[in-house]
């Protein structure tokens, strides 16, 4: 019999709490709204807390309680996954309270909100650039912060996403057999991203594209383009002769050599 009694007590308390929340929500007592919002925020009831905060934020501007309230308000959006609002509100907080003990955390969470807004690599990357800018701004402002390492990791992740987008654009040219465009795109990619994780692949695809361009060219262009492909092979092997993809590069080079020998034999 004890369990049903306990269950009924819990249900009664739940309904009482809901009833109290509705009463506070409807009344004009901003002090009670603040206290109730604070308690709801503390136990993780962010949606309910937000409704109360939205009613009282304007009334508390300029008051001593405003600093704590505005941080909770910003962080509530963050906790609910509304990163547009979180980034904006945290940014406002850092501007309004530059000397607050919470400013560093607010600055970081504002920057991280913009990181969260970054789309997958195939979509528009404006928020990715913005996230990198905000995170770098945080590092510049707080170079000794314990969040600096995480901020750098997030920047690296966003930069890698941008590199992937550029790399996949170049590879798409290869897939549709527009080898000239592929070579140019991989050239630009290699020049623009010297430390990229896609560098080896870019070198290999440039070699493959230049070889395919050569063997599909008009006869009078084949030899010149085979020699260009040979140059791309030499560039690849200079850096990646001991990698797994070196075998494929060597096979392509063997084909280049055979065709060059054949061309020289015919010319003589």
C-alpha positions in Angstrom: 0.0 0.0 0.0 3.0 2.4 0.6 3.8 2.7 -3.2 0.4 4.0 -4.3 0.4 6.5 -1.4 3.8 7.8 -2.4 2.8 7.9 -6.1 -0.3 9.9 -5.2 1.8 12.3 -3.1 4.2 12.9 -6.1 1.3 13.5 -8.4 -0.3 15.9 -6.0 3.0 17.8 -5.6 3.4 17.9 -9.4 -0.1 19.4 -9.9 0.4 21.8 -7.1 3.7 23.0 -8.7 2.0 23.4 -12.1 -0.8 25.3 -10.5 1.7 27.6 -8.7 3.6 28.2 -11.9 0.4 29.2 -13.8 -0.5 31.6 -11.0 2.9 33.2 -11.0 2.9 33.4 -14.8 -0.5 35.2 -14.8 0.3 37.7 -12.0 2.3 41.0 -12.3 4.6 40.4 -9.3 8.0 40.5 -11.0 9.8 39.6 -7.8 7.9 36.3 -7.6 8.4 35.7 -11.3 12.2 36.3 -10.9 12.4 33.9 -7.9 10.3 31.2 -9.6 12.3 31.5 -12.8 15.5 31.2 -10.8 14.3 28.0 -9.1 13.1 26.5 -12.4 16.4 27.3 -14.1 18.3 25.7 -11.3 16.4 22.4 -11.7 16.7 22.4 -15.5 13.1 23.4 -16.4 14.3 25.8 -19.0 11.2 26.1 -21.2 9.1 27.2 -18.2 11.8 29.4 -16.8 12.1 31.1 -20.2 8.5 32.1 -20.3 8.9 33.8 -17.0 12.2 35.5 -17.9 10.7 36.9 -21.1 8.1 38.7 -19.0 10.5 40.2 -16.6 13.7 40.9 -18.5 12.6 44.5 -19.6 11.6 45.3 -16.1 15.0 44.4 -14.6 17.2 46.4 -17.0 19.4 48.6 -15.0 18.7 46.9 -11.7 21.2 44.9 -9.6 19.5 41.6 -10.4 19.8 42.2 -14.1 23.3 40.8 -14.5 22.4 37.4 -13.1 19.0 37.4 -14.9 20.6 38.2 -18.3 23.2 35.5 -18.0 20.4 32.9 -17.1 18.3 34.2 -19.9 21.2 33.8 -22.4 22.1 30.4 -21.1 18.5 29.2 -21.2 18.5 29.7 -25.0 21.8 27.9 -25.2 20.4 25.0 -23.1 17.3 24.8 -25.3 19.4 24.7 -28.5 18.3 28.0 -29.8 21.8 29.1 -30.8 20.8 32.1 -32.8 19.2 33.7 -29.7 21.9 32.4 -27.4 24.7 33.8 -29.5 23.0 37.2 -29.7 22.0 37.4 -26.0 25.5 36.3 -24.8 27.0 38.9 -27.0 24.8 41.5 -25.5 25.7 40.3 -22.0 29.5 40.7 -22.7 28.9 44.3 -23.9 26.6 45.2 -21.0 28.7 43.6 -18.3 32.4 43.6 -19.4 33.7 43.4 -15.8 31.3 40.5 -14.7 32.8 37.3 -13.4 30.6 35.6 -16.0 31.8 37.6 -19.0 34.5 35.1 -20.1 32.0 32.2 -20.0 29.4 34.3 -21.9 32.0 35.3 -24.5 32.9 31.6 -25.1 29.3 30.4 -25.2 28.4 33.2 -27.6 31.3 32.1 -29.9 30.3 28.4 -29.5 26.7 29.3 -30.4 27.9 30.5 -33.8 30.0 27.3 -34.1 26.8 25.3 -33.5 25.0 27.2 -36.3 27.6 26.0 -38.9 25.9 23.9 -41.6 27.2 20.7 -43.0 30.0 21.2 -45.6 27.7 20.9 -48.7 25.5 23.9 -47.6 26.2 27.6 -47.2 29.2 28.3 -45.0 28.6 31.9 -43.9 28.0 30.8 -40.3 31.1 28.7 -40.4 33.2 31.7 -41.2 31.4 33.7 -38.5 32.0 30.9 -36.0 35.7 30.9 -36.7 35.8 34.7 -36.4 34.0 34.6 -33.0 36.1 31.8 -31.6 39.3 33.5 -32.7 38.0 36.7 -31.1 37.6 34.8 -27.8 41.1 33.4 -28.0 42.5 36.9 -28.7 40.6 38.4 -25.8 41.3 35.5 -23.3 44.6 34.0 -24.4 45.1 32.3 -21.0 41.5 30.9 -20.7 41.1 27.3 -19.9 38.6 27.3 -22.8 41.3 28.2 -25.2 42.2 24.6 -26.2 38.6 23.8 -26.9 38.2 27.0 -28.9 41.2 26.1 -31.0 39.8 22.6 -31.6 36.5 24.1 -32.7 38.2 26.4 -35.1 40.2 23.5 -36.6 36.9 21.5 -37.0 35.3 24.5 -38.8 38.4 25.0 -41.0 38.4 21.3 -41.9 34.8 21.6 -43.0 35.6 24.5 -45.3 38.5 22.5 -46.7 36.2 19.5 -47.3 33.8 21.8 -49.2 36.6 23.0 -51.5 38.0 19.6 -51.9 34.6 18.0 -52.8 34.0 20.8 -55.3 37.3 19.9 -57.1 36.5 16.2 -56.9 33.1 16.8 -58.4 34.8 18.2 -61.5 36.8 15.0 -61.7 33.6 12.9 -61.4 31.9 14.7 -64.2 35.1 14.3 -66.3 35.9 18.0 -66.6 39.5 17.3 -66.0 40.8 20.8 -66.8 38.6 22.3 -64.2 39.5 19.5 -61.8 43.3 20.2 -62.2 42.8 23.9 -61.7 40.6 23.3 -58.6 43.1 20.9 -57.1 46.0 23.3 -57.8 44.1 26.1 -56.0 43.1 23.7 -53.1 46.7 22.7 -52.5 48.0 26.2 -52.6 45.2 27.5 -50.3 45.4 24.7 -47.7 49.0 23.6 -47.1 48.1 21.9 -43.8 44.9 20.2 -44.8 44.1 16.6 -44.0 43.0 16.2 -47.7 46.4 17.2 -49.1 47.5 13.7 -50.1 44.2 13.0 -51.8 44.3 16.3 -53.6 47.8 15.5 -55.0 46.6 12.0 -56.1 43.4 13.3 -57.8 45.4 16.0 -59.6 47.6 13.3 -61.0 44.7 11.2 -62.0 42.9 14.1 -63.6 46.0 15.2 -65.6 46.5 11.6 -66.8 42.9 11.3 -67.9 43.1 14.7 -69.6 46.2 13.6 -71.5 44.9 10.2 -72.8 41.6 11.8 -73.9 43.2 14.7 -75.7 43.7 15.3 -79.4 46.8 13.4 -80.7 49.0 16.5 -81.0 48.3 17.4 -77.3 48.9 14.0 -75.8 52.6 14.0 -75.3 52.7 17.5 -73.7 49.9 16.6 -71.3 51.5 13.2 -70.4 54.7 15.1 -69.5 52.5 17.5 -67.3 51.0 14.4 -65.7 54.5 13.1 -65.1 55.3 16.3 -63.3 52.3 15.9 -61.1 53.4 12.3 -60.3 56.8 13.6 -59.3 55.2 16.1 -57.0 53.1 13.4 -55.4 55.9 11.0 -54.9 58.1 13.7 -53.4 55.8 13.9 -50.4 53.9 10.6 -50.3 56.1 7.9 -51.7 55.6 5.7 -48.5 51.8 6.0 -48.3 49.1 3.6 -49.2 48.0 5.7 -52.2 51.6 5.6 -53.6 50.8 2.2 -55.3 48.0 3.8 -57.3 50.2 6.7 -58.2 53.0 4.3 -59.3 50.6 2.4 -61.5 49.5 5.6 -63.2 53.1 6.6 -63.7 53.8 3.2 -65.3 51.1 3.9 -67.8 52.4 7.4 -68.5 55.9 6.0 -69.2 54.6 3.3 -71.5 52.6 5.9 -73.5 55.5 8.3 -73.7 57.8 5.5 -75.0 55.2 4.6 -77.6 54.9 8.2 -78.7 58.7 8.5 -79.0 58.9 5.2 -81.0 56.2 6.4 -83.4 57.9 9.7 -83.9 61.2 8.0 -84.9 
